[in-house]
Amino acid sequence: MTTPERSTPWRGYREIPPRLNIADEALERPVAAGRGDRAAMVWRGGSVSYRELRGRVHGFARGLGELGVSPGDRVLVQMPNSVEFATAFLAAVKLGALPVVVNSLLGVQEVRAILEQTAPKLAVTESSRAQAVRDLREAMGLRSMVCAGEAGVGEVPFESLVHESPEEVATRDTSAHEPAFMVCTSGTTGRPKCIVHAHRWIVALGDLNRYRLPPELGDVVMATGEWSFISALGHNLLFALRNGVACAALSGRATPENVLEHVQELGVTLLHSVATVYRRMLAAEGMEDAYDIHTLRGAHSTGEALREATYREWKARFGCEMYEHYGVSEYQLVVGQGAWHPVKPGSVGVPAPGVGIDIVDDDGRTVADGAVGRTVISTKDPGLFLEYYGDPERTEAVRRNGVYDTGDLAYRDEEGYFFIAGRSDDCFKTRGLFLVPTEVENALQRHPAVAEAVVVPEPDPEIGNRVLGVVVPAEGCDPSAGLAESLRQSLREELAHFKIPYRIEFAEALPKSPVGKILRNEVTAGRFH
């Protein structure tokens, strides 16, 4: 597998030492390097230095040990973004235990499925998000429950484990290749997907983060997603700490107003979010002038296609550069735009040196430039996940013949830039011809009357599938038959006839996942009438 030539990385780039622990890499090393007095985390109303965070982690690690946590034990971490989350995660990793990171808003049945699969010894949560764990604690055999905020009866108050002057706790001597943590999806519609990453991940992916956009001394990095999502866990928390810069924790919902208020108040320099949040910012007139966000030197988008129109409007109105990158929970960041190459709108960038990515056909052969194929990652790449915990069949299904099949389709242009065509199960045939929905969605998005768009198939006995478009109108644009026909006419000027939606429906909003991805399987004809 080859990647486009780029500037030569530094000596030691992505070299994995045999012994490695994420807690040392993200916290002990920065303190040893003289960053102890710098801000490690900032949030509305508070901050903590690297030395102070280190003290909290050592104290909490000692407390976890006193509660019986041993190397290899699983520790459920279900908390919003906070210094408590960072403390609990790093303390567990330091001991050689495995944090099981889950979304803080999951309900009882979703949490139950994850507990059944991972069997954690202990749970760490926060009082306002603790009810699901409280309901399941006895039935699931949780030995202890540590609660930040107002602890209930029989629960261990979080702060009681954080001693002001703790004795230092030695970091467990772990192999770089042994499990370090796992991120879990919910399990209401099947077995949860609990993705296990090794300690080597912090170097393999942390170096990609550092290479793609080199950190600057005064950086303050914030993501709008929960740290239960690996993109936010990496970019916002662990990579920021490893780079010796400040991690900003977003409090509350990721509304455009709240996000920009945080950027203004905390002096955020690098923002990580999803296309949906950026589009919501752009949908509000004058948003770029309502907040002082001069500190922002880069905005990053992932999770779903940004669209060229969104990129160009952001640059025109907000001024700072926007970088798009593509990743999966099993790898975190695969391809990304950054400082070494000009941004090509619509593309997710080029692979960094050494990343084992390719685009192949159904026989595993590299496709020609411009041809759509399956995106795969070499199983030798040190950034790749180890396994789906407790699910060897699922692991084996995606790790075959030396590659991990992401399930995403893509193509590469002659300059090495990657373009994501969508999930393999999102693409479909109509009239016997292969259709990539993102191509039609990009064309719709370029129309000034469109805020968001999604294209899905509607089964048809004669032609296989008909093409259905669902559009969220831009502010001030009223949905009508006339607008629908205007959109279809604009598409006729750009696309082949078989790609034109037979009908366009309008919606006030599209169904989204917690991380902001459009839920295509919930978009059906007639739903939005």
C-alpha positions as CSV (number, residue, x, y, z in Angstrom):
1,M,0.0,0.0,0.0
2,T,1.4,3.4,-0.9
3,T,0.7,7.0,0.1
4,P,1.4,10.3,-1.6
5,E,4.7,11.8,-0.8
6,R,4.7,14.5,1.9
7,S,7.2,16.4,3.9
8,T,9.4,13.9,5.8
9,P,8.1,13.3,9.4
10,W,10.4,13.7,12.4
11,R,12.7,10.9,13.6
12,G,10.8,8.4,15.6
13,Y,7.5,9.1,13.9
14,R,5.0,6.3,14.6
15,E,7.8,4.1,16.0
16,I,6.2,2.0,18.7
17,P,8.3,1.2,21.8
18,P,7.9,-2.3,23.2
19,R,6.7,-1.1,26.6
20,L,4.2,1.8,26.6
21,N,1.3,3.1,28.8
22,I,-1.1,5.7,27.6
23,A,-1.2,7.4,31.0
24,D,2.5,8.0,30.9
25,E,2.4,9.2,27.3
26,A,-0.5,11.7,27.9
27,L,0.4,12.9,31.4
28,E,3.7,11.8,33.0
29,R,5.8,12.8,30.0
30,P,4.4,16.3,29.6
31,V,5.0,17.0,33.3
32,A,8.6,15.6,33.1
33,A,9.1,17.8,30.1
34,G,8.5,20.9,32.2
35,R,4.8,21.6,31.4
36,G,3.6,21.0,34.9
37,D,2.4,24.6,35.5
38,R,0.7,24.9,32.2
39,A,-3.1,24.5,31.8
40,A,-4.0,20.9,31.0
41,M,-7.7,21.4,31.0
42,V,-10.0,24.5,31.0
43,W,-13.7,24.8,31.3
44,R,-16.3,27.4,32.2
45,G,-15.4,28.4,35.7
46,G,-12.3,26.5,36.2
47,S,-9.0,25.0,35.0
48,V,-6.4,22.5,36.2
49,S,-2.7,22.4,35.5
50,Y,-0.7,19.4,34.3
51,R,0.7,19.0,37.7
52,E,-2.7,19.2,39.4
53,L,-4.2,16.8,37.0
54,R,-1.3,14.4,37.6
55,G,-2.0,14.6,41.4
56,R,-5.7,13.9,40.8
57,V,-4.9,10.9,38.6
58,H,-2.4,9.4,41.1
59,G,-4.9,9.9,44.0
60,F,-7.8,8.3,42.0
61,A,-5.6,5.4,40.9
62,R,-4.8,4.7,44.5
63,G,-8.5,4.9,45.4
64,L,-9.4,2.5,42.6
65,G,-6.7,0.1,43.8
66,E,-8.2,0.2,47.3
67,L,-11.6,-0.6,45.8
68,G,-10.1,-3.8,44.3
69,V,-9.4,-2.7,40.7
70,S,-6.5,-4.8,39.3
71,P,-4.7,-5.0,35.9
72,G,-7.1,-6.3,33.2
73,D,-10.3,-5.4,35.1
74,R,-12.9,-3.4,33.2
75,V,-14.0,-0.1,34.6
76,L,-17.2,1.4,33.1
77,V,-16.8,5.2,32.6
78,Q,-20.1,6.9,31.8
79,M,-19.6,10.7,32.3
80,P,-19.9,13.9,30.4
81,N,-16.7,15.7,29.3
82,S,-15.1,16.9,32.5
83,V,-11.9,16.8,34.6
84,E,-13.6,13.9,36.4
85,F,-13.8,11.9,33.2
86,A,-10.1,12.6,32.4
87,T,-9.1,11.7,35.9
88,A,-11.0,8.4,36.0
89,F,-9.9,7.3,32.5
90,L,-6.2,8.0,33.0
91,A,-6.2,6.5,36.5
92,A,-7.7,3.2,35.2
93,V,-5.2,3.1,32.3
94,K,-2.4,3.8,34.7
95,L,-3.3,0.7,36.8
96,G,-3.5,-1.4,33.7
97,A,-7.3,-1.7,33.9
98,L,-9.5,-1.1,30.9
99,P,-11.8,1.9,30.9
100,V,-15.1,0.9,29.1
101,V,-16.2,4.3,27.7
102,V,-19.9,4.7,26.9
103,N,-22.1,7.6,26.0
104,S,-23.4,9.3,29.2
105,L,-27.0,9.5,27.8
106,L,-27.5,5.8,27.1
107,G,-30.6,4.3,28.7
108,V,-31.0,1.2,30.9
109,Q,-31.4,-1.4,28.2
110,E,-28.4,0.1,26.2
111,V,-26.2,0.1,29.3
112,R,-27.4,-3.4,30.3
113,A,-26.2,-4.8,26.9
114,I,-22.8,-3.3,27.4
115,L,-22.5,-4.5,31.0
116,E,-23.4,-8.0,30.0
117,Q,-20.8,-8.1,27.3
118,T,-17.9,-6.4,29.2
119,A,-18.6,-7.4,32.8
120,P,-16.9,-4.4,34.5
121,K,-15.9,-4.7,38.1
122,L,-16.7,-1.0,38.9
123,A,-18.5,1.9,37.4
124,V,-17.6,5.6,37.5
125,T,-20.4,8.0,36.6
126,E,-21.9,11.4,37.4
127,S,-25.0,12.0,39.5
128,S,-27.2,13.5,36.7
129,R,-26.3,10.7,34.3
130,A,-26.2,7.8,36.9
131,Q,-29.7,6.4,36.9
132,A,-29.1,3.6,34.3
133,V,-26.1,2.3,36.2
134,R,-28.0,2.6,39.5
135,D,-30.9,0.6,38.2
136,L,-28.5,-2.1,37.0
137,R,-25.9,-2.2,39.7
138,E,-27.1,-5.1,41.7
139,A,-28.4,-7.2,38.8
140,M,-25.1,-6.8,36.9
141,G,-22.9,-7.5,39.9
142,L,-21.0,-4.2,40.0
143,R,-18.8,-4.4,43.0
144,S,-18.6,-0.6,43.5
145,M,-20.0,2.6,42.0
146,V,-18.1,5.8,42.1
147,C,-20.3,8.9,41.6
148,A,-19.2,12.5,40.9
149,G,-21.6,15.2,42.1
150,E,-24.2,14.0,44.7
151,A,-23.4,10.3,45.5
152,G,-26.3,8.1,46.5
153,V,-26.6,5.6,49.3
154,G,-23.9,2.9,49.0
155,E,-22.0,4.9,46.3
156,V,-18.4,6.2,46.7
157,P,-18.2,10.0,46.3
158,F,-15.8,10.7,43.5
159,E,-13.8,13.4,45.4
160,S,-13.2,11.1,48.3
161,L,-10.8,9.2,46.0
162,V,-8.9,12.3,44.9
163,H,-6.4,13.1,47.7
164,E,-4.7,16.5,47.6
165,S,-1.2,15.0,48.3
166,P,-1.4,11.4,47.3
167,E,1.5,9.0,47.4
168,E,2.7,8.4,43.8
169,V,1.3,5.4,42.1
170,A,3.6,3.6,39.8
171,T,2.3,3.1,36.2
172,R,1.9,-0.5,35.3
173,D,4.6,-1.7,32.9
174,T,2.4,-2.6,30.0
175,S,3.2,-3.9,26.6
176,A,2.4,-1.4,23.8
177,H,0.3,-4.1,22.2
178,E,-1.9,-5.1,25.1
179,P,-5.4,-3.7,25.6
180,A,-5.7,-0.2,27.0
181,F,-9.3,0.9,26.7
182,M,-12.5,0.3,24.7
183,V,-15.2,2.5,23.3
184,C,-18.7,1.0,23.1
185,T,-21.8,1.6,21.0
186,S,-25.2,0.9,22.4
187,G,-26.8,-2.5,22.1
188,T,-30.6,-2.0,21.7
189,T,-30.7,-3.5,18.2
190,G,-28.1,-6.2,18.7
191,R,-24.8,-6.9,20.4
192,P,-22.9,-3.8,21.4
193,K,-19.7,-3.1,19.4
194,C,-17.0,-2.8,22.0
195,I,-13.9,-1.7,20.2
196,V,-10.6,-2.5,22.0
197,H,-7.5,-0.4,21.4
198,A,-4.0,-1.0,22.5
199,H,-1.6,1.3,24.3
200,R,0.3,1.8,21.0
201,W,-2.8,3.7,19.7
202,I,-1.6,6.9,21.5
203,V,1.6,6.9,19.4
204,A,0.3,5.6,16.2
205,L,-2.7,7.9,16.1
206,G,-1.2,10.7,18.2
207,D,1.6,11.1,15.8
208,L,-0.9,11.4,12.9
209,N,-2.6,14.2,14.8
210,R,0.7,15.9,15.5
211,Y,1.8,15.6,11.9
212,R,-1.4,16.7,10.3
213,L,-1.6,20.0,12.1
214,P,1.5,20.6,14.3
215,P,0.5,21.9,17.8
216,E,1.4,25.4,18.9
217,L,2.4,26.4,22.4
218,G,-0.8,28.3,23.2
219,D,-3.3,25.9,21.7
220,V,-6.6,25.3,23.3
221,V,-8.4,22.3,21.7
222,M,-12.1,21.7,22.0
223,A,-14.5,19.1,20.5
224,T,-18.2,19.4,20.5
225,G,-18.8,15.6,20.9
226,E,-18.6,13.5,24.0
227,W,-15.3,11.8,24.8
228,S,-17.2,8.5,24.6
229,F,-16.7,9.0,20.8
230,I,-13.1,8.1,19.9
231,S,-12.6,11.1,17.6
232,A,-13.3,13.5,20.5
233,L,-11.5,11.3,23.0
234,G,-8.4,11.5,20.9
235,H,-8.3,15.0,19.4
236,N,-9.9,16.8,22.4
237,L,-8.4,15.0,25.4
238,L,-5.6,12.5,24.9
239,F,-3.8,14.0,21.9
240,A,-4.0,17.5,23.4
241,L,-2.5,16.3,26.6
242,R,0.2,14.4,24.8
243,N,1.0,17.5,22.8
244,G,1.3,19.5,26.0
245,V,-1.5,21.9,25.2
246,A,-4.8,22.7,26.9
247,C,-7.9,20.6,26.5
248,A,-11.2,22.6,26.7
249,A,-14.3,20.8,27.9
250,L,-17.6,21.8,26.4
251,S,-20.4,22.1,28.9
252,G,-23.9,21.6,27.8
253,R,-25.3,20.9,24.4
254,A,-23.5,21.6,21.1
255,T,-25.7,24.4,20.0
256,P,-24.1,26.9,17.7
257,E,-24.4,29.6,20.4
258,N,-23.0,27.5,23.2
259,V,-20.1,26.3,21.0
260,L,-19.1,29.8,19.9
261,E,-19.5,31.1,23.5
262,H,-17.0,28.5,24.6
263,V,-14.6,29.4,21.8
264,Q,-14.8,33.1,22.8
265,E,-14.6,32.5,26.6
266,L,-11.9,29.9,26.6
267,G,-9.8,31.2,23.7
268,V,-10.2,28.0,21.7
269,T,-7.7,27.7,18.8
270,L,-8.6,24.4,17.3
271,L,-12.2,23.2,17.1
272,H,-13.3,19.7,16.3
273,S,-17.0,19.1,15.4
274,V,-19.3,17.5,12.8
275,A,-20.7,19.0,9.6
276,T,-24.1,19.3,11.2
277,V,-22.9,21.7,13.9
278,Y,-21.1,23.9,11.3
279,R,-24.2,24.0,9.1
280,R,-26.2,25.1,12.0
281,M,-23.8,27.9,12.6
282,L,-24.0,28.9,9.0
283,A,-27.8,28.7,9.0
284,A,-28.0,31.6,11.5
285,E,-27.5,35.0,10.0
286,G,-24.6,37.0,11.4
287,M,-23.3,34.3,13.7
288,E,-19.7,35.0,12.6
289,D,-20.0,38.6,13.9
290,A,-21.9,37.8,17.1
291,Y,-18.9,36.3,18.9
292,D,-15.2,37.2,19.2
293,I,-13.5,34.0,17.9
294,H,-10.3,35.6,16.6
295,T,-8.3,32.9,18.5
296,L,-9.6,30.1,16.2
297,R,-6.9,29.1,13.8
298,G,-8.5,25.9,12.5
299,A,-11.8,24.1,12.5
300,H,-12.0,20.3,11.9
301,S,-15.0,18.3,10.5
302,T,-15.5,14.6,10.6
303,G,-18.3,12.0,11.1
304,E,-20.1,12.7,7.8
305,A,-19.4,14.5,4.5
306,L,-18.8,18.2,5.0
307,R,-19.8,19.2,1.4
308,E,-17.9,21.7,-0.7
309,A,-20.6,24.3,-0.3
310,T,-20.4,24.2,3.5
311,Y,-16.6,24.5,3.3
312,R,-16.7,27.6,1.0
313,E,-19.3,29.4,3.0
314,W,-17.4,28.8,6.3
315,K,-14.2,30.2,4.8
316,A,-16.0,33.2,3.4
317,R,-17.9,34.0,6.6
318,F,-15.7,32.8,9.5
319,G,-12.3,33.3,7.8
320,C,-10.3,30.5,9.4
321,E,-9.3,27.3,7.6
322,M,-11.5,24.3,7.8
323,Y,-10.0,20.8,7.6
324,E,-12.0,17.6,7.0
325,H,-10.8,14.2,8.0
326,Y,-12.1,10.6,7.7
327,G,-11.9,8.0,10.4
328,V,-13.6,5.0,11.9
329,S,-13.9,4.0,15.6
330,E,-11.6,1.1,14.8
331,Y,-8.8,3.5,13.8
332,Q,-9.9,7.0,14.8
333,L,-8.2,9.0,11.9
334,V,-7.4,7.5,8.6
335,V,-7.1,10.3,6.1
336,G,-7.1,14.0,6.8
337,Q,-6.5,17.5,5.5
338,G,-3.8,19.5,7.2
339,A,-0.9,21.8,7.0
340,W,1.2,19.9,4.4
341,H,-1.2,20.0,1.4
342,P,-3.7,22.6,0.1
343,V,-7.3,21.8,1.1
344,K,-9.3,20.4,-1.8
345,P,-13.0,21.0,-1.0
346,G,-15.0,17.9,-1.1
347,S,-12.0,15.7,-0.4
348,V,-11.0,14.3,3.0
349,G,-7.3,14.9,2.2
350,V,-4.4,12.5,1.7
351,P,-3.0,9.8,4.0
352,A,-0.1,10.6,6.2
353,P,3.1,8.8,5.7
354,G,3.1,5.2,6.8
355,V,-0.7,4.8,7.0
356,G,-1.7,1.5,5.6
357,I,-4.7,2.5,3.6
358,D,-5.9,1.4,0.1
359,I,-8.9,1.4,-2.1
360,V,-9.6,-2.0,-3.6
361,D,-12.1,-3.9,-5.7
362,D,-14.0,-7.0,-4.6
363,D,-11.0,-9.2,-5.4
364,G,-8.7,-7.1,-3.2
365,R,-6.8,-5.4,-6.0
366,T,-6.0,-1.7,-5.9
367,V,-8.4,0.3,-8.1
368,A,-7.3,2.9,-10.7
369,D,-7.5,6.6,-9.8
370,G,-11.1,7.8,-10.1
371,A,-12.6,4.4,-9.6
372,V,-14.8,3.7,-6.6
373,G,-13.7,0.8,-4.4
374,R,-13.7,-0.4,-0.8
375,T,-11.6,1.4,1.7
376,V,-9.3,-1.0,3.6
377,I,-6.6,-0.6,6.3
378,S,-3.6,-3.0,6.7
379,T,-3.9,-5.2,9.8
380,K,-0.2,-4.4,10.3
381,D,-0.9,-0.7,10.9
382,P,-0.3,-0.1,14.7
383,G,-3.2,2.3,14.9
384,L,-5.8,-0.4,14.1
385,F,-8.0,-1.8,16.9
386,L,-7.3,-5.2,18.5
387,E,-10.7,-6.7,18.5
388,Y,-14.4,-6.4,19.2
389,Y,-14.5,-7.4,22.9
390,G,-16.2,-10.7,23.4
391,D,-17.2,-11.0,19.8
392,P,-14.5,-13.0,17.8
393,E,-16.9,-13.7,14.9
394,R,-17.5,-10.0,14.3
395,T,-13.8,-9.3,14.5
396,E,-13.0,-12.1,12.0
397,A,-15.6,-10.8,9.6
398,V,-13.9,-7.5,9.1
399,R,-10.2,-8.5,9.5
400,R,-9.4,-10.8,6.6
401,N,-6.6,-11.3,4.1
402,G,-4.4,-8.9,5.9
403,V,-6.8,-5.9,5.8
404,Y,-9.6,-4.4,7.8
405,D,-12.6,-3.6,5.6
406,T,-14.1,-0.3,6.8
407,G,-17.3,-0.8,4.9
408,D,-16.8,2.6,3.3
409,L,-16.5,3.3,-0.5
410,A,-14.1,5.9,-1.8
411,Y,-12.1,7.0,-4.8
412,R,-8.7,8.7,-5.2
413,D,-7.8,11.3,-7.7
414,E,-4.5,11.6,-9.6
415,E,-3.0,13.8,-6.9
416,G,-3.7,11.2,-4.2
417,Y,-6.7,13.0,-2.5
418,F,-9.3,10.7,-1.2
419,F,-13.1,11.2,-1.6
420,I,-15.5,9.2,0.5
421,A,-18.4,7.9,-1.6
422,G,-20.4,6.6,1.4
423,R,-21.0,3.3,3.2
424,S,-21.1,0.3,0.9
425,D,-24.6,-0.3,2.1
426,D,-25.6,3.3,1.4
427,C,-24.9,3.0,-2.3
428,F,-27.4,1.3,-4.6
429,K,-28.4,0.6,-8.2
430,T,-31.1,2.3,-10.1
431,R,-32.0,1.2,-13.7
432,G,-29.1,-1.2,-13.4
433,L,-26.6,1.6,-12.8
434,F,-24.5,2.2,-9.7
435,L,-25.4,5.4,-7.8
436,V,-23.2,7.0,-5.1
437,P,-25.6,9.2,-3.0
438,T,-22.9,11.6,-1.8
439,E,-22.5,12.8,-5.4
440,V,-26.1,13.8,-5.6
441,E,-26.1,15.2,-2.1
442,N,-23.1,17.4,-2.9
443,A,-24.8,18.8,-5.9
444,L,-28.0,19.5,-3.9
445,Q,-25.9,21.2,-1.2
446,R,-24.4,23.6,-3.7
447,H,-27.9,25.1,-4.2
448,P,-28.4,28.2,-2.0
449,A,-31.9,27.1,-1.0
450,V,-30.5,23.9,0.6
451,A,-29.2,23.6,4.2
452,E,-28.9,19.8,4.3
453,A,-29.8,17.0,1.9
454,V,-29.8,13.2,1.9
455,V,-30.4,10.8,-1.0
456,V,-31.8,7.3,-0.4
457,P,-33.3,4.5,-2.4
458,E,-36.9,3.6,-2.7
459,P,-37.5,0.0,-3.9
460,D,-39.2,-0.3,-7.2
461,P,-40.1,-3.5,-8.9
462,E,-39.3,-2.3,-12.4
463,I,-36.0,-0.4,-12.1
464,G,-34.7,-1.8,-8.8
465,N,-34.6,1.5,-6.9
466,R,-36.0,5.0,-7.4
467,V,-33.9,7.9,-6.2
468,L,-35.5,9.9,-3.4
469,G,-34.1,13.2,-2.2
470,V,-34.9,14.8,1.2
471,V,-33.9,18.4,1.7
472,V,-33.8,20.7,4.7
473,P,-34.4,24.2,3.2
474,A,-32.1,27.0,4.0
475,E,-33.4,29.8,6.3
476,G,-35.9,32.0,4.6
477,C,-36.6,29.4,1.9
478,D,-40.1,27.9,1.9
479,P,-40.6,24.3,0.8
480,S,-42.8,24.1,-2.3
481,A,-43.4,22.1,-5.5
482,G,-41.7,24.9,-7.3
483,L,-38.6,24.7,-5.2
484,A,-38.4,21.0,-5.6
485,E,-38.6,21.3,-9.4
486,S,-36.0,24.1,-9.3
487,L,-33.6,21.8,-7.4
488,R,-34.2,19.0,-9.9
489,Q,-33.5,21.3,-12.7
490,S,-30.2,22.4,-11.2
491,L,-29.2,18.8,-10.9
492,R,-30.0,18.1,-14.5
493,E,-27.3,20.7,-15.4
494,E,-24.7,18.7,-13.4
495,L,-25.6,15.1,-13.3
496,A,-26.6,12.2,-15.5
497,H,-30.3,11.7,-15.9
498,F,-30.5,8.4,-13.9
499,K,-29.1,10.3,-10.8
500,I,-31.9,12.8,-10.6
501,P,-34.3,12.2,-7.8
502,Y,-37.7,11.3,-9.1
503,R,-39.1,13.3,-6.1
504,I,-37.8,15.7,-3.6
505,E,-39.4,15.9,-0.2
506,F,-38.7,18.6,2.5
507,A,-38.0,18.2,6.2
508,E,-37.5,20.6,9.1
509,A,-34.6,18.3,10.2
510,L,-33.0,15.0,9.3
511,P,-32.7,12.2,11.8
512,K,-29.2,12.2,13.4
513,S,-27.2,9.9,15.6
514,P,-25.7,11.3,18.9
515,V,-22.5,12.1,17.1
516,G,-24.4,14.0,14.3
517,K,-24.4,11.5,11.5
518,I,-27.5,11.4,9.3
519,L,-29.4,8.1,10.0
520,R,-30.1,7.1,6.4
521,N,-32.1,4.0,7.4
522,E,-34.7,6.2,9.1
523,V,-35.2,8.3,5.9
524,T,-38.1,6.9,3.9
525,A,-40.5,8.3,1.4
526,G,-43.5,10.0,2.9
527,R,-42.0,10.3,6.4
528,F,-41.7,14.1,6.1
529,H,-45.1,15.1,4.7
